[in-house]
């Protein structure tokens, strides 16, 4: 259902039966890891023109892994991470199956 690099790839799926008998398949809730518990690959200083996908592409080799950077910095809103030039972001070591 999801690409292997997706944050939802390892999350279990479930089925909900609606009152009218229809079944709706969905992904269970994803719990965010503690950013401080993730091993750090690099620290990146945000510039004026940075976007999180660009940071992920430069450091992890894939712009779609932006969510790993957000997780490592305990960000509920990824846009906040690059809003302030000069901020330092932690880029995590990629974890298999995470």
C-alpha positions as CSV (number, residue, x, y, z in Angstrom):
1,X,0.0,0.0,0.0
2,X,2.9,2.4,0.8
3,X,6.3,2.8,-0.6
4,X,9.1,1.2,1.5
5,X,10.5,4.7,2.4
6,X,7.1,5.9,3.6
7,X,6.7,6.7,7.3
8,X,3.6,4.5,7.2
9,X,5.1,1.5,5.5
10,X,5.6,-0.4,8.8
11,X,2.3,0.6,10.4
12,X,-0.4,-2.0,10.8
13,X,-3.6,-1.7,8.9
14,X,-7.1,-2.2,10.3
15,X,-10.6,-2.4,9.1
16,X,-13.6,-0.5,10.5
17,X,-17.1,-1.8,9.8
18,X,-19.6,1.1,9.4
19,X,-23.2,0.9,10.6
20,X,-24.4,0.3,7.0
21,X,-22.1,-2.7,6.7
22,X,-19.4,-1.1,4.6
23,X,-15.8,-1.7,5.6
24,X,-13.2,1.0,5.6
25,X,-9.6,0.0,5.6
26,X,-7.2,2.4,7.3
27,X,-3.7,2.6,8.8
28,X,-3.4,2.6,12.5
29,X,-2.0,5.6,14.4
30,X,1.7,6.3,14.0
31,X,3.4,7.2,17.3
32,X,6.3,9.7,16.9
33,X,9.7,8.6,18.3
34,X,11.5,10.7,20.8
35,X,13.9,12.8,18.6
36,X,16.6,12.8,21.3
37,X,16.6,9.0,21.2
38,X,17.5,8.9,17.5
39,X,21.2,8.7,16.6
40,X,22.4,11.8,14.8
41,X,24.0,11.5,11.4
42,X,24.6,15.3,10.9
43,X,23.6,18.7,12.1
44,X,22.5,21.2,9.5
45,X,22.2,25.0,9.8
46,X,19.1,26.3,8.1
47,X,19.6,29.0,5.4
48,X,17.1,31.5,3.9
49,X,16.3,29.3,1.0
50,X,16.1,25.9,2.8
51,X,13.1,23.6,2.6
52,X,12.9,20.4,4.5
53,X,12.8,18.3,1.4
54,X,16.1,19.9,0.2
55,X,17.7,19.2,3.6
56,X,16.6,15.6,3.3
57,X,17.9,15.3,-0.3
58,X,21.3,16.7,0.7
59,X,21.8,14.6,3.8
60,X,19.8,11.5,3.3
61,X,19.8,11.3,-0.5
62,X,16.0,11.3,-0.8
63,X,13.7,14.4,-0.5
64,X,10.8,12.2,0.5
65,X,12.6,11.3,3.7
66,X,11.9,14.8,5.1
67,X,9.7,13.2,7.8
68,X,12.8,11.5,9.3
69,X,14.3,15.0,9.9
70,X,11.0,16.2,11.4
71,X,10.9,13.2,13.7
72,X,14.5,13.8,14.9
73,X,13.6,17.4,15.8
74,X,10.3,16.6,17.5
75,X,8.4,18.7,15.0
76,X,4.7,18.3,14.6
77,X,4.7,21.0,11.9
78,X,7.7,20.4,9.6
79,X,7.5,23.9,8.1
80,X,8.5,25.3,11.5
81,X,11.9,23.6,11.2
82,X,13.1,25.8,8.3
83,X,11.2,29.0,9.2
84,X,14.1,30.5,11.1
85,X,17.5,30.8,9.3
86,X,20.3,29.9,11.6
87,X,18.4,27.1,13.4
88,X,20.3,23.9,13.7
89,X,18.5,20.7,12.6
90,X,19.5,17.2,13.7
91,X,19.5,14.7,10.8
92,X,19.0,11.1,12.0
93,X,20.9,8.0,11.0
94,X,18.4,6.1,8.8
95,X,16.8,3.2,10.7
96,X,15.8,0.1,8.8
97,X,12.0,-0.4,8.9
98,X,11.4,2.9,10.7
